[in-house]
Amino acid sequence: MNIEFDAYKQKLNDCRPALDGLADSLNLEGMRNELERLHAMQEAPGFWDDPEKSQKIVVKTRQTESKIEHYEKMLSNWDDLMTICEMAEEEDDDSMLEELKTGFAALTEDMETCRLETLLTGHYDKNNAMMSFQAGAGGTEAQDWCQMLYRMYTRWAERHGFTYKIMDYQEGDEAGLKSASIMIEGENAYGFLKGENGVHRLVRVSPFDANARRQTSFAAVEVIPDIENDSQDVEIRPEDYEMQVYRSSGAGGQHINKTSSAVRLIHKATGIVVSCQTERSQFQNKETCLRMLRSKLVEIKEREHLDKIEDIKGVQKEIAWGSQIRSYVFMPYTMVKDHRTNYETGNITAVMDGDLDGFINEYLKKK
């Protein structure tokens, strides 16, 4: 019995330097100083005079407190597990072995999650993420695949405590969806999801084919950070875009306004198209579209290392063979493989239900 407890004691001692190192990576001391500053700001007279500014400070305070508490909880768990080892050895009691195994697995998983968060150092990694889905060529089959991806990412968001808001949703002709846009809200949403940007390929026996032939379908996922209007000097003038108004349709039921309040903006210089149909009025949908367009332009400018917004060219990659970042194979075997990291899994059911952490983690490590 003692051999197993000795082994776990050694594992705990081995992982302690990494746990201590996380404090430096997280800049724990800096976070504590920041928290003091944030608390002082909230106690200052007139703090609530500017509700928008004060709300941002309250959110920042909660996030900082949560990070500090998470790290301190890991330290506490390490101490508890070491105590279990020592008590079990002293009392020659193996009844706590299961608790020790479960606790150690949870601790190492927490440490890995925390370590990955330290890799999110990009300028917009902490921001919300705007995610768009577009079915490739292939009619109903591709539109069904597009909806499967939409469900996969919304399930991923729910699993991680993120919230999502539908911005635009265009149903397919017979099934699935032609295109959709959602805002995924939560700290580091963009940082975690930025690697999902690209073409996704599906191989399966089509449920829409009476002859049960194997089909290959494609859908594109676009991920951009939600960038605040005042964070960049990006001017979008009315003459820079064409505005189209149409009747809302698709997911959302009674929450979608069925009048002609949905708005589509087409940026003339680049051909970038953004749509929103879920706000209450045409004006609100237009404002949301402008925010989405601004975010896209800023993100493309920085990604392409361009000097000016005007340098952006409207080159759209084809949603087809050779451009996919990941393949999802349902037959003749089951496999999901990322072509950039070579990470793969055979549990396609779990992946389609939102279990994407292995792919996301491998991408962040490689980057």
N, C-alpha and C positions, 0 to 999 in steps of 0.2 A: 504493500500500500504506500509506504513512505517514498518509494521510488517515483511515483507519479507526482506527489506533492513536491518532492525535490526538483523534479523536472520543471514544474510550473514556477517554483521559486526562482530557478535559474532564468526562465523566460522573462519573469517580471524584472529581475535585475538587468537582463540584457536590454529590455525596452526602456528602462528608466532614463538613460542618456538621451534617447530620442524624444521622450516626453519632456525632459528639461529643455532640450533644444527648441521645442515648439514654442516655448515662452519667448525666446529671442526672435524666432521667425514671425510670431504674431505681434511682436513689439508690445508685450504685455505691460511693461512699465509705461510706455507711451500711451497705451489705451487707458490706464488708470489716471494718468495726468489729464488726458482728454475728457474723461468722465467727470473729474473735478471741475474742469472748465465749463462743461455743459450744465452741470448742476448749478454752478454759480450764475450762469446766464439765465436759467429758469427762475432763480430766486431774485433776480434784479427787477427793480420797479419798471413797469410798462412792458413787461415781457410779452403779454398777450395783445398788445396794441396792433401788432402786425400778425394776424392769424396764420397767414401762409408761411411766413418765416418761422414763427414759433412752432408750428406743427412739424416742420422739417427738423427742428432741433429736438423735439420730443421723440420723433422716430429715430434719429441718430443716437439719442441717449439710450433708448431701448435696445438698439442693435449692439451698442458698445457694452452695455450691461450683460446682454445675452452671451457675447463672446467671452467676456471675463468669467462669467458663471460656468460656461461650458468647459473652459480650461480647468478651473478650480474643481469642478465635478470629476474630471479625469484624474486629477491628483488624488482626490479623496477615494475614488474607486481603486486606484493603485494601492493606496494604504490599506484599504479594506481587504483586498485580495491577498496582500502579503500577510495580514493578520490571520486570515483563514489558514494559510499554509502553516504558519507557526503554531496556531492552536491545534490544528489537526495532528501535527507532529508530536506535540506535547501530550495530547490526550489519546494518541493512537486511534483516531476516529476518522473513518473514511466516508462518513455520511455527508460531508461537505464538498466532496469531490465534484459532484454535478454542478453545484453552485459556482465552484471555482472555474470549471470549464466554460460555463455560460458567461460568467463575468469577464474572463480573460478575452474571450472572443468579442464581446461587446466593447471592451476597452481598446483592443487593436483596431476594430472597425471605426471607433470614434477618432482615434489618433490619425488614421488614414484620411478620414473626411476632413479633419482639421488641417492636415498637411496639404491636401489638395487646395483648400481655401487659401493657403499661403502662396500658391502658384498663380492665383488670380490677381495679377498686378497690372493688367492692362488698364488704359485710361478709362474705359467704359465698363469694365468687368462687373462692377457693383450695380450697374443700372438694370432697370427692367428690360425685358426683351420683347421686341415685336417679331412675331413669327408668321410667315406667309406660306401657304401651300398652293401649288399649282399642278394640276393634272397634266401629264404629257400626252402625246398623241396616242390614240387607241380607244377613244370613246368610252363606253361604259366600264370596260375593264380598268382603264387608267384612272377613271373617276372614282371607282370603288377603292382602288389602292390609295388614292389621295385621302379618302375619308378614313381608311385604316391608319394612315400616318397621323392624321389629325387626332384620332382617338388615342393613339400611342403617346403622343406628346402631352395631351391634356391629362392622361392618366399619370404620366411622369410628374407633371406639375403638382397634381393632387397628392401623390406619394411624398413629395418633398415640402409640403406645406405652402406651396406657392398658390396664388389665385390667378385665374385667367379671365379675360374679358373678350367676348367676340366683337371684332371690329367690322368684319365683312364676311359674308357666307353666301356663295353661289352654288345652289344645288345642282347635281348632275341631271342629265336629261331623263335617265331611267333609274339610276341608283348612284350613290356616292356623291361627290362634290367636284365641281369644276375648279373652284378656288376658294380660299378662306384666309382671313387674317385674324390673329388674336394677339392680345397684349398679355404677357406673362409677368406678373408683378411679384417682386420679392428681392431681397438682397442677393446679389451675385447671379441673378437669373441669366443675364447675358453672358457672364463669364463661363457658366456651366454649359450653356447651349450654343455658343458661337461655333463650335466645331461641328454642329449638326447641319450647317449651311452647305447645301449641295444637292445633287441628284441621287435619289434612292431608287433601287431597282428591285422589282419583285419577279420571282419565277414560281409559277404554280399552275395547277390544272384549273382552268377558268370555270367558275360556277355559272358563267353566262354563255358557255359554249356547249351546245347539245351534243357535240362529238367528243367532249371531254379532252380536248387537246391542251398541250402545255402552252402557256402564254408567258411572255415577258412584258412587263409594264414598267413605266417610269413616272415618277412624280418629283417635282422640285420643292425643296424646303429652303426658305430664305430667312435668315436670322440677323436682325440689326438691333443695336442698342437704342433704347428710348432716350433721346437727347433733349434736354430742356431747352426751351426756346431762347433763353437768355445766355446759354452756355457757349454759343458760337456766334460769330458775326456773319450770319448767313442771311442774306436778303433775298426773299422770293417775291418778286413784283407780280401784280395781276397779269401783266403782259407775258410773263414767263411760262404760264400754264394755260391749258384749256380746261374749262370746268364743264362736266356733264352731270345732269340731274336725272335720276331714274327712280322707279318704284322699288322699295325694299322687298326682299324675298329671302326665303331660306330659314335657317335655324333661328330660334328665339321666340317663336310663337307670339303671344300677345305683347312681348317686350319689344318687338320690332314694329316700328311705325310703318303702316302699309301705304301711306301717302307718298308722293314723289319727293321725298326728303333725302334719299340716299345721294351721296356725292362721289363722283370720280374725278380726280385731277390727273391730267396728262402733262408732264413736264416737257415742253417743246424741244429744248436743247438736247435732252438725253433719251426721251421716249419713256422715261420711268412713269409707271401708272400706280396710283394709290387710290383705294376706295374705302368708304366708311358708310355704314347704314344703320348703326345701332344707337346713335344719339337721338335725342327727342326732336331736334329741329335741323333744318337744312344748314343753318348757320353753324350749329355745333359740329355737325358732320364735316363741314368745310374746314373748321378750325382743327379738327382731329386729323384730317387729310394733310393739311399744311404742316402739322407737327410731324406726321409720318414722312412726308416728302423731305422736310428739313433734315430729319435724322438719317434718311437714306443718303442724301447728298453729302452730308458731313462724313458718314461712315465710309462711303466709297472714296471720297477725297483722301482720307487718312490711310485707308487700306492700300490704295494705289500710289501713295506718296506723291500726290499731285500738289502743285503750288496753289492752284485756284480751283474753285468750284466749276468755273467755265471750262476747265480742261477735261471734265468728265465726258466720256463718249458713251453713247447708249448702246454698248455692245452686250447683247443678251446671249448667254450660252444656250445651245440647243439641249432640250431635255430628252436625251437619247443615249445610245450606246457610247461607251468610251469616256463618258464624263461622270459616271457614278462614283460616289464616295463609299457606298455600302450596298451590299446585295443581301436580299432576304429570300432564301430558297425554301419552299414548302414541299417540293418533290423533285427528284426521286428520293431525296433525303431531306432532313431539316437542318438548316444552318443559317446563321446571320454572320456575315464577315465584313469588317471594315477594311477597305483596300488601302488606306493610308497607314494604319498601325498594324495590320494583319491580325488584330484581335478578333476572335470568333467564338461563337457559342452554338450549341445544338438545341438549346431550349428556346425555340422560336415563340412558343406560346407566352412565356414570361416576358420576352422582349416586346411583343405586340401589346402586352398589358402594362407597358411602361417601365420595365426593368432595363434601363439604359446605362446604369452607372458604370458598368465595366467598360463600355465604349467611350463614355465621356471621360472617365479617369485616365484611360490609356492615351486618349488624344491630348489631355492636359499634360501628362507626363512627357510625352514625345515633344510637345511644343516647348 
